[in-house]
Amino acid sequence: MRNLAELNVLVSIRVMDELADRLREAVLGRSGDQALRAFMDAYRGYVVANPGRYAAMIQTGMPESAELAEAGERLVDIVLATLREYGLEGADAIHATRCLRAAVHGFTVLESAGGFGRPVNLDDTYDLLTHMLITGLPKPAAPHP
């Protein structure tokens, strides 16, 4: 390893791979609202269990690293596959992916930093966030017989 930037890339790849494995396992065999709920719960579970690792992951602007770009694409592909049941494609799918990431990332980062000080149950708040995101998407396509 040559420098701190290279170490940051390697750590980010590791974290993205771990997160992708957790998310893939969570959505496997599920579809529509059930898959999206499982995705969101698994994402939160990973960040709560690994706040330091998640914080070390590069969040913006991918450096010149094919491996890091591939790890990021694996994460995005899981989200896109989860959203496919809602009939989202192209730009609509990317917009929904960004909204989902912003909501889940924002909540989990605030939670892991102790940013929610009111004595109201965080699980209930996260359930509400999940419900708001799901109801904001088009109805999932009916399963094929």
C-alpha positions in Angstrom: 0.0 0.0 0.0 1.4 3.3 -1.0 -0.6 5.9 0.9 -3.7 6.8 3.0 -5.9 7.4 -0.1 -5.2 3.9 -1.3 -6.0 2.5 2.2 -9.3 4.5 2.2 -10.2 2.9 -1.2 -9.4 -0.6 0.1 -11.5 -0.1 3.2 -14.3 1.4 1.1 -14.3 -1.7 -1.2 -14.4 -4.0 1.8 -17.3 -2.1 3.4 -19.3 -1.9 0.1 -18.8 -5.6 -0.4 -20.0 -6.4 3.1 -23.0 -4.1 2.8 -23.8 -5.6 -0.6 -23.7 -9.1 0.8 -26.0 -8.2 3.6 -28.5 -6.4 1.3 -28.5 -9.2 -1.3 -29.2 -11.8 1.4 -32.0 -9.6 2.8 -33.9 -9.2 -0.5 -33.3 -12.7 -1.8 -36.6 -14.4 -2.4 -38.6 -11.2 -1.7 -40.3 -8.7 -4.0 -42.0 -5.4 -3.9 -42.7 -3.8 -0.5 -41.4 -6.8 1.4 -38.1 -6.7 -0.5 -37.8 -2.9 0.0 -38.6 -3.2 3.7 -36.0 -6.0 4.1 -33.4 -3.9 2.2 -34.0 -0.9 4.5 -33.8 -3.0 7.6 -30.6 -4.7 6.5 -29.0 -1.4 5.6 -29.8 0.0 9.0 -28.7 -3.1 10.7 -25.3 -3.0 9.0 -24.7 0.7 9.9 -25.8 0.3 13.5 -23.6 -2.8 13.9 -20.6 -1.2 12.1 -20.8 2.6 12.5 -17.0 3.1 12.2 -16.7 1.0 9.1 -19.6 2.7 7.5 -18.2 6.1 8.3 -14.9 5.1 6.7 -16.5 4.3 3.4 -16.1 6.9 0.7 -19.5 8.4 0.1 -18.9 11.0 -2.6 -16.9 11.1 -5.9 -15.3 7.8 -6.7 -11.5 8.1 -7.1 -9.8 6.5 -10.1 -10.3 2.9 -9.0 -12.0 0.3 -11.1 -12.4 -2.0 -8.1 -14.1 0.8 -6.1 -16.4 1.6 -9.0 -17.3 -2.1 -9.3 -18.1 -2.3 -5.6 -20.4 0.8 -5.9 -22.1 -0.7 -8.9 -22.9 -3.9 -7.0 -24.7 -1.8 -4.4 -26.6 0.2 -7.0 -27.5 -3.0 -8.9 -29.1 -4.4 -5.7 -31.2 -1.3 -5.3 -32.2 -1.2 -8.9 -33.2 -4.9 -8.8 -35.3 -4.2 -5.7 -37.0 -1.3 -7.4 -37.7 -3.2 -10.6 -40.9 -4.6 -9.1 -42.2 -1.1 -9.0 -41.9 -0.7 -12.8 -39.1 1.9 -12.4 -36.6 2.1 -15.2 -34.0 4.5 -16.5 -33.9 7.9 -14.9 -36.9 7.1 -12.7 -35.1 4.2 -11.2 -32.0 6.4 -10.6 -34.1 9.1 -8.9 -35.7 6.5 -6.7 -32.3 5.0 -5.8 -31.0 8.4 -4.9 -34.0 9.1 -2.7 -33.7 5.7 -1.0 -30.0 6.1 -0.4 -30.4 9.7 1.0 -33.2 8.6 3.4 -31.5 5.4 4.7 -28.0 6.9 4.8 -29.2 10.1 6.6 -31.3 8.2 9.2 -28.6 5.7 10.0 -25.7 8.2 10.2 -27.8 10.4 12.5 -28.8 7.4 14.6 -25.2 6.0 14.9 -24.0 9.5 16.0 -26.7 9.8 18.6 -28.4 12.6 16.6 -32.0 11.7 17.7 -32.2 13.0 21.2 -36.0 12.8 21.9 -37.2 9.9 24.0 -39.3 8.5 21.2 -38.8 5.0 19.9 -36.3 5.0 16.9 -37.7 1.7 15.5 -41.1 3.4 15.2 -39.5 6.4 13.4 -37.7 4.1 11.0 -40.9 2.1 10.3 -42.5 5.4 9.5 -39.7 6.4 7.2 -39.9 3.0 5.5 -43.7 3.4 5.1 -43.3 6.9 3.6 -40.7 5.7 1.1 -42.8 2.6 0.0 -46.0 4.6 -0.3 -44.2 7.2 -2.4 -43.3 4.6 -5.0 -45.7 3.3 -7.7 -47.6 0.2 -6.8 -45.5 -2.9 -7.5 -46.4 -4.8 -10.6 -48.7 -7.7 -10.1 -46.9 -11.1 -10.0 -47.1 -13.1 -13.1 -49.1 -16.3 -12.8 
